[in-house]
């Protein structure tokens, strides 16, 4: 990770996944070769589609698959898919990995384990539509946390953008009702999603300490393994004392699909697209995620887009636009 964390709304998001994966140089997976000749705009559209699909699967399986089981098996599948491509790089760079084990543990726990678990907990109580729209607030949250923890200066225009986006989040949390805000009658699922976004934003800030020179696939594979190991005791406790996963073929296929496409292929597509068209253009495509998410939630989950959803997303995107206009480039995309 570069030594400097940048602010910026649209540009922040566009660089995020590139920072998660690094450059594509030397990436040897077949997925990378297949995307070499594909349209970068198609690849940039596929990435948020795959990430939005994760929220649909998480909500669709919440009755069969408890949240820690969902997190554990999603990343177990992802690790299995990455293994043959990442292992040679892990072996080659093992001394570098060992020297930087503390920061890799931090990134794995934040960005893979706890972040995903809280998102899936939230999807037990809220809709996928709420989840993907609230997720749009991440760029502004990153900027706010950078100001809070890194003392990065914010202009008055950026502060206004943060306030406008926060208004959009409150609109969704309250379902457009001032009475709900006044009485603090908020959905626990929405609060859990917000907590998940907070951890992802912290993970993004901590990416500044990513070991320089660590290969793309080695980095993603290592933090995936760390995050999954961190979730394992919670998954075992969940199974022993709360509820167990109900295995069906469609649950297995859905988890495998999320592990392959949302956790691996999406990053390859995004990384390639950013290389082709640049961060600023690529960042615009992240805003397809709530669009894909709401359409998929309507098609597969029967959820309906409400007026407060529309008002909330408009306020969030307006805030991102205002903040990014005054920002210096760039930081991760959601999943």
N, C-alpha and C positions, 0 to 999 in steps of 0.2 A: 504494500500500500504506500502510496506517496506520502511524504512527510507532512503534507498540508491538506487539511480538509476544507473543501470549498462549500460555499453556500449556493443557493440557487434552486428554483423550483423545477422547471422543465429540464434544465441542464443537469440538475442533481440526479433526477431519476434516470436520465439517459446514461450517465456514467456508472450508475450503481451496479448494474450487472456486470459491466466490464471490469469493475473493481473486484467484484466477487470472483470472477473467473480469470481476470488478467487478459493478456493479449492472446490471440489465437496461434501465435507462432509456435510451431512444434507440436500442436495438438494433433494427435494421431488417431482419434476415434473415427470410425466410418461415418458417423453423423456429420463430422466436420467436412469430410470430403464430399458428401452429398449436397451440402449447402453451398459449396464453392460457386456453382453455376446458377444457383437459384436467385431470384430477384431479392435484393436486400429489403425492399418494401414488404414483400410477402413474408420474409423471415421476421421482420419487425412486427408485423401483424400477428404472426403465429405465436410469438412469445407471450404477449398479454392474454391471448386466447387460452394458452395452456395454463397460465397462472390463474386466470379466472375459473377455469375448469376445476382447479383444486378446491375452490370454495364450494362449487356445486357438489362435488363428490363428498366433501367433508360434511355438508348439510344433508345430502342424500343418504349417507351411511350412518348418521348419528345414532339411529335406533339400534343398529346392528353392531357398530364398532365404537366402543368408548374412546374418549379423546387420546389417552396415552397409548392405547393399542394402535390407534390410527396413526399417530406420530411415529411410533416405533416401526411399524411395518411399512409405512410409506418410505422411510429412509433406509430400511433394510433392503427393500426392492431397489432403491436408487443406488445403494452401495454395490449390490450384486451386478447391476447393469454397468456401473463405472469400473468395477474391479479389473477386468482384463486390459482396459486402456490406461488406467491410472497407476496400476501396480508397478510397472517399469520405472515410472517417474518417481514414485515414492521410494523405491529401492535406491535409485540413483541419488536422490536428494535427502536420504535419511539423516545424515549428519546435520543438515540445515534444519530439518524438522525437529530434531532433538534439541538443538540449541534454542529454538523458539517455541518450546512446548507450552510455556505459560500463556502466551498470547493466542496460540492456536486453541488451547482449552477454553479460554474466554470466548473466542469467536464461535467455537462449536456449540458451547452451552447457550450463548445468547441467540445466535443466528439460526441454529438448527433445532436444538432441543426445546428450550422454554418458549421461544417465539411461536413455533408451530403448535405446541401443546396448548397454549393459551388461545390460539385461534380456533382450534378444534373444540376446546371447551366452550368457547363463545358460540360456536355453531350448534351446540346442543340447545341453546336458549334463544337465539336470534335467527333471522333469515339470512340466506346467502346474499340477497340483495343489499341488506344493511352492511354486511361484511365487506363486500367489494367496493361499495361507495365510501364507507368509512376509511378503507385502505388508501383512498385517494389523498387523504390528509397527510400521509407520511412525509412528502417533501417539505411541507411547512413545519411539521414536527421536528424534522432533522435540523432545520434552520433555527428553530426556537431552542433546541437542546444545545446546538453549537454556541449560541449566544450565552446560554446558561452555564455550560461546563467549560467551554473553551474561550469564553470572553470575546467571541467574535462580534464586532460592532454591527448593529443593524441600523439602517437608515429609517427615517420616519415612514417612508413609503413601504419598506419591508415590514415594519411593525403593523402598519395598516393592513397589509396583505395577510399577516398572521391572524389578526383580529377577524377579518372577513371570513377566512377559512374556518376558524374556530366557531364562528357563528353558524356555518354550514354543518359542522359536526354536532353542535347543540341542537340544531333543527332536526337532525335525524334521531339523535338520542331521545329527544322529547316528543318525537312524532308530530312536530309542529305545534305543540301545546305548551303555553307558558305555565299553565297550572301544574303540569308534570315536572317542569324544571323547579318551580317554587316548592313543590312537595318532595322533590328529589325522588320521584317514582320513576327510576330508570331501569331499563332492561339489563339484567346481570350479564346476559350474553354480549350486549353492546359494550359494556364496561370491560369484559374480558378481551374483546377484539381490540379495544383501545389500548389495554395493557400489552397485548401482543405487538401492536404497532410501536409502542414505546420501546420495547425490547429490540425490535428490528431497527429502530432509529438509533439506539445506543450501539447496536452491532455495526451499523453503518459508520458511526463516528469512530469506533474502535478499528475499523478497517485501515485507518492511517498507520497502524502498527503491524499490518500484515508483513510477514517476512519478505523482503525484496529478493527477487530472483527465484522464488518458489513457483514451480510450474503450475499453470492453470488447473489441470486435472488432479495433480497431487494435493493442491490446496483444498479444492472442493471435496475430494475423497477423504482427506484427513479430518476436516471439520465435520463432515457427515458422520464419520465413525465416532468421533468424540461426542457429538450431539446425541447420537443414538444410544451410546453407552450411558450418557447422563439421564436419558429418559427411561432406560431399562428398569431401575428399581421402582420408579413410579408406575410403570406398566405392570410389573409383578405385584405391587401392592394393590393396584386397581383391580387386577384379576382375582386376587386372594380375598379382598375385603369388600369390594363394591360390585362390579359386574364384569363378565367376561365377554370377549368378542364372539359373535355368532357368525360362523364361517359359512359363506355360500359362494358359489362360483362367480356370481356377479360382484361380490365384495372383493374376492381375490383379483379379478380382472380390473376392477376400478382402482384398487391399491397399486397394482402393477402399472397401470396406465399413469397414475399420478407420479409414481416413482420414476418412470421412464421419461414422460413428457414434461411434467411440471417441475421436476427436480433436476433434470439433466438436459434433455433436448432443448427446452426453452432457453437455457443459458447459452447453448451453442448457437442457436438461431440469433439470439440477441447480440451476442458478441460479434458475430459475423456482420450483422446489419449495422452496428455502430461503426465498425471498421470501414464499411463501404460508404455510408452517407454522413457520418459525423454525429457527435453527441447531441447537438442542438436539434437537428432534424429528428433523430431517433427518439429523443425525449417526448416528442408529441405523440408517439405511438403508445406510450404507457397509458395515456388517457382513454385508450380503447378498452382497458380492463373493466371499468364499471359498465361500459356499453355491452361488452360480451357477457359480463356477469349477469346483468339484469335480463338480457335476452335468454341466456341459458337457464336462469332460474325460472323464468316464465315457461319455457319449453319443457323442462324436465322436472321441475318441482312445483309448478302451478302457482308460483308467487306472482303477485301483482305489483306493478310500480305505482306507488302512491304519490300524491302531490308533494308531500313533505320530502320524499326522495329526490324529486326533481329540483325543489328549492335548495335542498342541502348540497347536491352535487354542483349546482350552478354557483353557489357561494364558495364552495371549496375550490373549484376550478378558477373562479375569479381571483380568489386569494392567491393561488399558485401563480397566476399570470402577473398579478401586481407585484408579488414578491420577487419573481424571477426577472422582471424588468429592471429591478434595482440591484440584482445580485451579480457577483462575479462567478464564473464557472467553477465547478460542479460538485454529486454523490448518489444507495441501491434501490433497485426496484423491488417492489413487493412480490410475493408469490401466492 
